[in-house]
Amino acid sequence: MEIFLYIVLPILIVSVLAAVFAFALSYLGDRMAVDRDARIDDIERNLAGANCGGCGYPGCSQFAEALFKGETDLSKCNPTSAENKQNIANILGMSEVKSEETVAVVHCFGGNRAEDKFDYQGYGDCRTAEILAGGSKACPYGCMGLCTCVNSCPNQSVEISKDTGASLVDRSKCISCGKCVSACPKKIIGRIPKSAKVYIACSNTTKGKAVTEVCKVGCIACGKCERGCPEGAIKLSNNLASIDYDKCIGCMKCAAECPRKCILPIGEGVALLDRILADKKKQ
């Protein structure tokens, strides 16, 4: 009798309660279920599926629902291809979407060629180092190479260059989610069109003399790139060159003329620049 009262009976009670609760949940679930519009699932199927969080939502499912409700914009999802964005636009009854794929670049190539204010040996990454007097680099815009961007990338597309000690993005892996852009405390990571062949690898807006004192490869706003561009795609503003990619034809003349080598080729531009520099040597 004692075994029944203390062991068997409690088990029976728990089993009955579990069955009652299971039935109640099943019944109420069917009664109170909210119909999900099938278009939300269609939208999600067309998203990149990276679940990177770059759009500001926890995952693609939440972003798809927000798109359907009109709470966000399709342009916030960079990993999704232009073709799939157009499919989503058709599902939502939107007009044609013009969206060029982008890739992240680090607008600094100084690394170990930039002067240090002090030897940082503390714990942590770039964000913690930045708290101490703005970081270890004498250049206020210098990459510290302490891996905040590397650790933030969901696709392992960012690494620290063994040659320079500065961050580099592998454009073949980059999904342009923007996590590294947001994570960098120096705000020196940006996004450019994936078709671009060149980018500015410097963010320093101080005057030329001040730049030369802190970095061997910083932009000194000499203007050679601006004067040499046949399309007027490069302009100097606030002591720093910038590229208008709507005008840039990828001729690489700017990179060939830059005395500081802070205009860097990417993609097909690497081979083109090599040919231009080889021809200049022959002249």
Number of C-alpha atoms within 10 A of each C-alpha: 7 8 8 11 10 10 11 12 13 12 13 12 11 11 12 12 12 12 12 12 12 12 12 12 12 11 11 11 11 10 9 8 8 8 6 9 10 8 15 21 15 14 24 19 15 18 24 17 13 16 18 23 16 22 21 14 15 12 16 22 18 15 26 24 19 16 19 19 11 11 9 16 12 20 14 14 23 23 23 21 18 15 13 15 23 19 19 25 17 14 14 16 9 11 9 11 16 11 16 13 17 21 23 25 25 25 25 24 28 27 24 19 16 25 18 18 14 11 9 13 8 9 8 11 16 22 19 15 19 15 10 11 11 18 25 21 24 17 25 16 21 29 31 28 21 18 21 20 28 23 16 19 23 18 15 14 20 25 18 18 14 10 9 15 19 23 26 22 22 15 17 10 12 21 25 27 26 25 21 28 22 16 18 19 21 19 16 20 25 16 18 18 14 17 15 19 22 25 22 23 23 26 26 25 19 18 15 16 9 14 20 17 13 20 23 18 21 32 29 23 23 17 18 17 25 22 14 18 20 15 13 14 19 23 18 14 10 12 18 21 26 19 18 11 17 9 12 18 14 20 17 24 18 27 26 21 18 20 16 16 18 24 27 21 23 19 14 13 18 14 11 19 23 14 11 15 15 11 10 10 7 6 5
